[in-house]
Amino acid sequence: MKEEKKTKFQTVTGNVYFRLGLTVFILYLLTYYWSRMEKVLVMFGNAMVPLIVGGIIAYAVNILMGFFERNYDRVLRGRRAQRAKRTVCIICAYLLLVLIIAGVIGILVPQLTTCVSLLIARSGAAIDQVVHLLKSVPALAKYGAMLEQSVSGMQLNGELVQKAIHILQSGNIGWLDNVTGVLQKVTGVTATLFIGLFFSFYLLSGKEKYGSQFRRVVHTYCPSVESKLFEVLDVLNNSFRSFIVGQVKDACVLGIMLAIAMMIFRMPYAGMIAVIVTVLALVPIVGALIGAVVGFVLILSVSVTKAVIFLILFLVVQQIDNNVTYPRIVGGSIGLPGIWVLAAVTIGGSAFGILGMLFFIPLFSAIYKLVQADIRRRNTGCRAADVSEEGTAPVK
């Protein structure tokens, strides 16, 4: 028995030393050959970009695909229909996604073009309105005179034309290089999207099979972390799915409420501003505010009074959305308190911009749920242990 224990102890100790030595050796190689390893990692990362894009596309399309799969049997029945179920649902999901993107672009691009042209054409009228408003208030009259003087002293258009002529005459810019670089980027983005679309189609066509294979690999090589890993992945999936669906629904509701309110008060550019606010509201917290600023500037070129009324309307609609609509549509689905939403938006926006804001909110939601579940599990285990100890304690 003693010899068997010594043999087991020596085996375990030898395995620990071997793993420690292997880890130190790998760290040494990474440190000494870091410049070469960095190039390899960058090359590997660039090669993985189309597959990552394909995975993101497949995840988004799978949300739409689930709707068609749930309602497919109600419309089509029979063996042939069941055989074609996956293909038909994938095609319908892709077509719906393309229609949504085309519809948003078809509505938004003309509206933004009109918006920019109006801002450029009526910027002088908006400034005149602000100057008139400042001069009408005695305490702010001097600021109005300063603004009027500074605006009248600017010759922005002439300066821009002169700079453009100077750039064209200097010939210091390699136009051919710039055009070649733009064409290369466009070609690269197109190829990435094309490969990503094909990869997403393959993922969706055999998602059950690939999921089963992944589970088998994890069960074979990492059985100790299998249950915990799939628990984490399940929480992440639910958080991201709920956030995407809820954010789109809430943005549409906010845009519809704002459009109705603006039409009731006969505000100018109601449809344009509502569309802009709806699209920008997909970005949490700051998106709708940016749309409100654009709408305020547009209406300011027509009337200062209506611009102020628009701000009041927007604040009222946003308060209704924040306190009634958003908690029910998004807040209840992601289960994340407001302070952590603000923290996720701040950290994600500072690190990765708008994509960081969209990614970090469901990520924080998943972490929040996992920590909650772990704390509940630990506290339940502690209470159960206390009860068992009290139950087995000797009675005096």
N, C-alpha and C positions, 0 to 999 in steps of 0.2 A: 504494500500500500504506500509506504513512504517513498519507494523508488518510483512508483507511478505518479505520485504528487510532484516529486522533483522533476520528472520528465515533462509533465504538463507545465510546470512553472518555467522550466527552461525553454520550452517551446513558445509560450506566451511572451517571455522576456525577449527571446530571439526575434519574434515577429515585431515587437515594439521597436527594438533597436534597428531592425532592418527598415521599417517604415520611416523612422526618424532619420536614418542615414540617407535614404532615398529622397526624402523631402529636402534635406540640406543640400544634397547634390543638385537637385532640380533648381532650387533657389540660386545656387552658385552659377549654374549655366544661364539662368535667366538674367542674372545681374551682369555677368561677364560678357554675354553675347546679346545684351539688350537692344543695341542698335539694329542688329540683324533680325532679332525677334520682333522688334517693332515693325519693320518693313513687312515681315511675314504676316503679322496680325492685321496690319492695314490692308494688305492684299487680300487676306481671307475675309475681312470685314466688307470690303468693296464687292467681293464675289458673292457675299451673302445678301447684299442689299435687295436684289430682285426677289429672292425667296422670302425675305422679311416683308417686303411690300405685298407679295402674294398672300402671305399669311394674314396681314392686316385686311386685305381685300376680302379674303375668304371669311374672316371673322365678321365683317360688316354684312356681307351678302348672306351669311348663315342666319343672321337675325331676320332678314326678310324671307329667307327660304323656309324658316320654321313656320311662318304664317301660312305659306302655300302648302306645306306638308300637313299641317293640322286640318286644312279645309279641302284637301285634294279628294279624299274619299267621299265627301258629300257631293261632289260634282261628277267625278269619273269613277266607274266601278268596272270590275272584270279583270281577267288575267292579263290581257294586253295592257290595260291601263295601269295595273300595278307594276308591270315590268318597266314601263316608261315613266313611272312616278318620279324617280330621282332626277332623270334628265329634264322632264317637263318643269319640275320645281326649280331646278338650277337656272334654266333658261328664263323662266318667269321672274325669278329674283334678280338676275342680271339686267333684264329689260326694265324692271321697275326701278332699279338703281340708276340706270342710264337716263330714264325718263325724269327722275327726280333731279339729277345733276343738270340735265339739259334744261329743265324747267326753271331751276334756280338761276342758272347762267343766263337763260333767255329773258328772265324778268329783271335780274340784278344788273347785268351789263348795260342795257339801255338806260336803266334808272340812274346808275352811277355816271354814265356819260352825260346825261341831262343834268345831273346834280353838279358835276364838275363845271360844265359849261355855264350853268346858272350862277355858281359861286364866282366864276371869273367875270361874267358879264355884270353881275349885280353887286360885286364887292364894293364898288364906289357908293352905291345907294345904301348898302348896309352901314358903311362907315359914316355916311351923312346922317343916317338915322341915329347912330350912337352919339355923334357930335351934337345933334339937335337935342337929344335926351339929356346929355351932360350940361349943356348950356341952359336948359330949362330949370335946372336945380342950382340955386345961387351958390351953395357950398361946393359944387362940382364944376362951376362954370370955367374956372381957370384950367382944369384938366381938359375940358372940351376944346378950349382955345389952343392948348398945347397939341392935342391930337390933330386938330385941323391944320395947324401950322406944319407939323411934321409930315402929314399926308400930302399937303400941297407942295412941300419941298422935295418930295420923292418923285423921281422919274424912272420908275422901275422898268417900264416897258422899253424905254430907250436904252437903259443900261443892259438889259438882257439881249437886245438886238445887237448892240455893239460887241458884247462878249461873244455872241454866236458868230458874228462876222470875223472877229479876231481869231477864234478857234479854227474856222474854216480856212482863213488866209495863212495861218501859221504852218499848217501841214505837219504838225508834230505828232499827230495821232495816227497810229497805224490802223487805218480803217479796214484793210484786208484782214489783219490779225484779229480785230474785234469781231468782224463778221464770221471768220472761221471759228473763233472760240464760241460764239453764240450757236452756230450750226452744230458744233460738236456737243455742246450741252443739250441742245434740243434732241439730237439723235440719241444721246445717252439716256435721257429721261424717257424718250419714246420706247427704246429697247427695254429699259427697266420695267415700264408699265406693261409692255407686251408679254415679257417673260413672266411677270408677276400675275397677269391675268390667266395665263395657261396654268401656272402652278396652283393658283387658287381654284381653278376648275377641277384639277386633279384631286386637290385636297377635299373639296366638297363632294365629289363623286364617290370617294371611298372613305368618308370621315369615320364611319364605324370601324372599318378594317384597320385604319391607321391608329385610331384610338385604342383598339384591342392590342395591336402590336406594341404600342408604347407602354400599355399596362403590363404586358408580358415581359418586356425588357426590364421595367422597374421591379417587377416581382422577382425576376431571376437574379438581378445583380444588386438590387438595393432593397431587400425585403424589410429591413429594419425601419426604413423611412417611408414605406409605401403608403400606409394609411394617412400619415401626416402630410405627405406631399400632395396626395389627391384631395385631401381636405382643403389645403391652401389653394390649389388650382380651382377647386369648385367655388370657393368664396371669391376669388379673383374674377372668375367668369361671371358669376352673378352680379358682382359690383359693376363691372364694365358694361355688361349688357343693360342693366337697369339704368345706369347713368346715361348711356347713349340714347336709349329710347325715351327716357324721361326728359332729357335736355331738349331733344327735338320737339316733343309734345309741348313743353313749357314755352319754348321760343315761338311756336305757332300760336299758342293761346295769347301770349303777350302781344304779338303783332296784330292779331285780330281785335283784341280789346282796344289797343291804341288806335287802330284804323276806325273803329266804330265811334270812339270818343272824339276823334278829330273830325269825322263827318258830321256828328251831331253839332259841334261848335263851328262847322263850316271853315275849317282851317285849310290853308293852301297846301298843295303837295301831299295830301293825306296818304294816297296809295304809295307814292315813292318813299316817303319817310317810314311808313309801316313795313314795307319790304326790307328796307335797309336795317331797321331795328330788329326785324325777325331774324335776318341772316347773322347780324353781329351778335345777337343774343345767344347764339350757340356757344360763344365764348363766355364762361361764367363771370358774373359780377361786373366786369368792366365792359363787356361787349355792348350791352344795351345802353350804357352811359355814353359810349362813343357815338352810337347811333343818335342819341338824343342831342348831343352837341352838333352833329351834322344837321339835324332837323331844325335846331334853334337858329343856326347861321342862315339856313335857307329861308326860313320864315322871317328872320330879321331883315332881309333885303326887301320884304314887302311891307311889314308893319312891326314896330317895336311892341305894340300892345298885344298883337297876336302871338309874337314870339314868347312873351312872358306868359300868356295864357297856355301856350303849348308846353312850356316848362312845368306849369302847375298841373296840367293834364297828365303829363308823363310821370311826374312824381306820384300822383294819385294812383295811376294805373300800375306803376311799379310797386307801390306799397300793397295794393291788392294782390299782385302777383307774388310778392315776397312773403306775405302773411297768410294767403289762402291757397293760391294755385301751386306755387313752387313746393311748399312743404308736402302737399298731397301727391303731386306728380313725381317730383325728384327726391325731396327730403325723406319721405317715407320709404322709398325704394332703396336708397343708398345708406340710410341710417347713420348719417354723419352730422354731428353738431355744427352750428354755424361757425364757431371759432376755428374748428379744424378745416372747414371749407376755405376760410380766409387764409389759414396757414398754408394749405395745399396750393392755392392760387398764387400766393406770394412766392413760395419756394419754387414751384414749377415754372412760373413766369420768369423769375430771375435767372433760373438755370437754362431753360429751353424755350422761352418765349410762349407763344400761344399754344403750341403743341404740348408744352409742359403743363400749362393750366388744365388742358383737357385730360391729360394722362394722370396727373397727380391726384385729382379729386377721387376717382374710383380706386386708385392705389391706396390713398389714405383711408378710404372707406373700408377696403379689404383688411388693411392692417388693424384698423379700429375694431372690426368685428372679430378678427382672430385673437386680439389681445383680450377683448371682452370674454370670448368663449374660454380662453385659457385661464383667466382669473376666476371665472365661474366654476370651471372644472377643479381648479386647485382649492378654492374655498369649500366646495362641496366635499372634496376628498378630506380636507382637514376636519370638517364638521363630522364626517362619517367616522374618522379615526378617533375623534374625541368621544363620540357616542359609544363606540366599541370599547374604548378604554374604561369609560364609566360603567358600562354594562359588565365588564369582567373584573371590576375592582371588588376586593373582598369587603363584605359587610361586617362592620364592627359591632 
